[in-house]
């Protein structure tokens, strides 16, 4: 049985948190995880045991085993949000597990935190923010002062800062976001020609290559809905981040 994701908006500033989600696995299976430009905090409970960790941005689609009888809770943070001391560049295509005490408290930044629930994630996030562990960083896109353009950062400096904060180049972010947008359109029933025209792909082959690399499924599979369990697709704003 395919995983069914439930997700919701959040009361937290959208510049920090984009989405909250949860799902449950009843049987052992595998899941396709689409490439992502944002990072997640993921909490899993199985047989009374709590696991927690940070899933970094993913530059390609991957397949992962899903253990049975496990409840998952996830928080997708906005593009540009930073959890100190974990730099995004250090967790690209990676996972950082957090220690969990015998009493079920999660150790982040040297402090034990009560595990959140789907309903009270906002409280958990605000506490991290108040402790100075969760911050929103400028991505180096600030415009130079009109009267003194030479006072602004150079393009090379902007690109270096962007990669340092997000772990990805602007080009990679654009490619991943576009592939996820294409997958969403196809899943919603659009044909490949419409997707190519709408998102600026060169042709069907160009679209197909992007889908295989970043989403892990073909256009036909996405349109038909005959795909194995995969991370859900959504985009809540027009800017970068998916």
C-alpha positions as CSV (number, residue, x, y, z in Angstrom):
1,X,0.0,0.0,0.0
2,X,1.4,3.4,-1.0
3,X,2.3,5.9,1.7
4,X,-0.3,8.6,2.1
5,X,1.0,12.0,3.2
6,X,-1.0,14.5,5.1
7,X,0.4,18.0,5.1
8,X,-0.6,21.4,6.3
9,X,0.3,25.1,6.3
10,X,2.0,26.5,9.4
11,X,1.5,29.6,11.6
12,X,5.2,30.2,11.6
13,X,6.7,32.9,9.4
14,X,6.9,31.3,5.9
15,X,10.4,32.6,5.6
16,X,11.3,29.9,8.1
17,X,8.9,27.0,7.7
18,X,7.2,26.0,4.5
19,X,5.2,22.9,5.4
20,X,4.4,20.3,8.0
21,X,3.7,16.7,7.0
22,X,3.1,13.2,8.4
23,X,2.6,9.7,7.2
24,X,2.6,6.1,8.4
25,X,3.9,2.9,7.0
26,X,1.9,-0.3,7.7
27,X,4.0,-2.7,5.7
28,X,7.6,-2.8,4.7
29,X,8.1,-1.1,1.3
30,X,10.4,1.3,-0.6
31,X,9.8,4.9,-1.3
32,X,11.1,7.2,-4.1
33,X,12.3,10.5,-2.7
34,X,12.4,13.3,-5.3
35,X,15.3,15.8,-5.3
36,X,14.8,18.7,-2.9
37,X,16.3,22.1,-2.5
38,X,15.1,22.5,1.1
39,X,16.0,20.6,4.2
40,X,13.7,18.7,6.6
41,X,13.6,17.8,10.3
42,X,12.2,14.2,10.4
43,X,10.9,12.4,13.4
44,X,10.1,8.7,13.3
45,X,8.4,6.5,15.9
46,X,8.5,2.7,15.7
47,X,7.8,0.1,18.5
48,X,8.1,2.9,21.1
49,X,11.4,4.1,19.9
50,X,11.9,7.7,18.7
51,X,14.4,8.7,16.0
52,X,15.1,12.2,14.9
53,X,17.4,13.9,12.4
54,X,18.0,16.5,9.7
55,X,17.6,15.5,6.1
56,X,19.6,17.8,3.9
57,X,18.9,19.0,0.3
58,X,18.9,16.2,-2.2
59,X,20.4,16.6,-5.7
60,X,18.9,13.5,-7.3
61,X,16.0,11.1,-6.8
62,X,16.7,8.2,-4.6
63,X,15.0,5.0,-3.4
64,X,14.9,4.2,0.3
65,X,13.5,1.3,2.4
66,X,10.6,2.2,4.7
67,X,10.2,0.0,7.8
68,X,6.8,-1.2,8.7
69,X,4.7,0.1,11.6
70,X,6.5,3.5,11.6
71,X,5.0,7.0,12.1
72,X,6.8,9.9,10.4
73,X,6.5,13.6,11.2
74,X,8.4,16.1,9.0
75,X,9.0,19.8,9.0
76,X,10.1,21.3,5.7
77,X,12.0,24.5,6.3
78,X,12.0,27.4,3.9
79,X,14.7,27.9,1.4
80,X,17.5,29.9,3.1
81,X,16.6,28.8,6.7
82,X,19.6,27.5,8.7
83,X,19.8,25.2,11.7
84,X,22.9,26.0,13.6
85,X,25.5,24.6,13.7
86,X,24.6,22.4,10.6
87,X,25.6,24.2,7.4
88,X,23.5,23.2,4.5
89,X,26.6,22.5,2.4
90,X,27.6,19.9,4.9
91,X,24.4,17.9,4.7
92,X,23.6,17.9,1.0
93,X,22.5,14.4,0.0
94,X,23.0,13.5,3.7
95,X,21.3,12.9,7.0
96,X,22.4,14.0,10.5
97,X,20.9,11.9,13.3
98,X,20.2,13.7,16.6
99,X,20.7,11.9,19.9
100,X,17.5,11.0,21.8
101,X,17.6,10.6,25.6
102,X,15.9,7.7,27.5
103,X,13.1,10.2,28.4
104,X,12.5,10.9,24.7
105,X,14.1,14.4,24.5
106,X,15.9,15.3,21.3
107,X,19.4,16.8,21.6
108,X,19.9,19.7,19.2
109,X,22.6,22.3,19.9
110,X,23.5,20.7,23.1
111,X,20.0,21.1,24.6
112,X,17.3,18.5,25.1
113,X,14.0,19.4,23.4
114,X,10.6,17.8,23.8
115,X,9.6,16.0,20.6
116,X,6.9,17.9,18.6
117,X,3.6,16.5,17.4
118,X,1.8,17.3,14.1
119,X,-0.4,19.7,16.0
120,X,2.2,21.6,18.0
121,X,5.2,21.9,15.6
122,X,5.0,25.7,15.8
123,X,5.9,25.6,19.5
124,X,9.0,23.4,18.8
125,X,10.1,25.7,16.0
126,X,9.7,28.9,18.0
127,X,11.8,27.4,20.8
128,X,14.6,26.6,18.4
129,X,14.3,30.2,17.0
130,X,14.3,31.8,20.5
131,X,17.4,29.8,21.4
132,X,19.2,31.2,18.3
133,X,19.5,27.8,16.7
134,X,17.1,28.5,13.8
135,X,17.7,31.6,11.7
136,X,16.8,32.9,8.3
137,X,19.8,34.0,6.3
138,X,20.0,36.4,3.4
139,X,21.0,34.6,0.2
140,X,23.3,37.3,-1.1
141,X,20.7,38.6,-3.5
142,X,20.5,42.0,-2.0
143,X,20.8,44.8,-4.6
144,X,23.7,47.3,-4.6
145,X,22.8,50.8,-3.6
146,X,21.8,52.6,-6.8
147,X,24.0,55.7,-6.2
148,X,27.0,53.5,-5.4
149,X,26.7,50.2,-7.3
150,X,30.4,49.4,-6.7
151,X,29.6,49.2,-2.9
152,X,27.5,46.1,-3.4
153,X,28.9,42.6,-3.4
154,X,30.3,41.2,-6.7
155,X,28.4,38.5,-8.6
156,X,31.1,36.0,-7.6
157,X,30.6,36.9,-3.9
158,X,26.9,36.5,-4.2
159,X,27.2,33.1,-5.8
160,X,29.7,31.9,-3.2
161,X,27.5,33.1,-0.3
162,X,24.4,31.5,-2.0
163,X,26.1,28.1,-2.2
164,X,27.5,28.4,1.4
165,X,24.0,29.0,2.8
166,X,22.0,26.6,0.7
167,X,24.6,24.0,-0.3
168,X,23.5,24.3,-3.9
169,X,24.2,26.6,-6.9
170,X,21.5,28.8,-8.3
171,X,21.5,26.6,-11.5
172,X,21.0,23.4,-9.5
173,X,18.2,25.0,-7.5
174,X,16.4,26.1,-10.7
175,X,16.7,22.6,-12.3
176,X,15.4,20.8,-9.2
177,X,12.5,23.2,-8.7
178,X,11.6,23.0,-12.3
179,X,11.6,19.2,-12.4
180,X,9.3,19.1,-9.3
181,X,7.0,21.6,-10.9
182,X,6.9,19.5,-14.0
183,X,6.1,16.4,-12.0
184,X,3.3,18.2,-10.2
185,X,1.7,19.3,-13.5
186,X,2.0,15.8,-15.0
187,X,0.5,14.3,-11.9
188,X,-2.4,16.8,-12.2
189,X,-3.1,15.5,-15.7
190,X,-1.2,17.9,-18.0
191,X,0.4,16.4,-21.1
192,X,4.1,16.6,-21.7
193,X,3.8,19.2,-24.5
194,X,2.0,21.6,-22.1
195,X,4.7,21.0,-19.5
196,X,7.5,21.6,-22.0
197,X,5.9,24.9,-23.1
198,X,5.0,26.1,-19.7
199,X,8.4,25.4,-18.0
200,X,10.7,26.1,-20.9
201,X,12.1,22.6,-21.6
202,X,13.7,22.2,-25.0
203,X,11.7,19.1,-25.9
204,X,10.3,15.8,-24.6
205,X,13.7,14.3,-24.3
206,X,14.9,17.2,-22.2
207,X,11.9,16.9,-19.9
208,X,12.3,13.1,-19.6
209,X,16.0,13.4,-18.6
210,X,15.1,15.9,-15.9
211,X,12.3,13.7,-14.5
212,X,14.5,10.6,-14.4
213,X,17.3,12.4,-12.6
214,X,15.3,14.6,-10.2
215,X,12.0,12.8,-9.7
216,X,12.7,9.2,-10.4
217,X,9.7,8.6,-12.6
218,X,8.7,9.1,-16.3
219,X,6.1,11.5,-17.5
220,X,3.8,8.5,-18.4
221,X,4.1,7.1,-14.9
222,X,3.3,10.4,-13.2
223,X,0.3,11.0,-15.4
224,X,-1.1,7.6,-14.9
225,X,-0.5,7.7,-11.2
226,X,1.0,4.2,-11.3
227,X,4.0,4.9,-9.2
228,X,5.4,3.4,-6.1
229,X,5.3,5.4,-2.8
230,X,7.1,8.6,-3.3
231,X,7.6,11.9,-1.4
232,X,4.7,14.1,-2.1
233,X,4.9,17.0,-4.5
234,X,3.9,20.5,-3.7
235,X,5.0,24.1,-4.0
236,X,3.4,26.9,-1.9
237,X,5.1,30.0,-3.3
238,X,6.6,31.2,-6.6
239,X,10.2,31.7,-5.3
240,X,13.0,29.2,-5.1
241,X,12.6,26.2,-2.9
242,X,11.0,22.7,-3.2
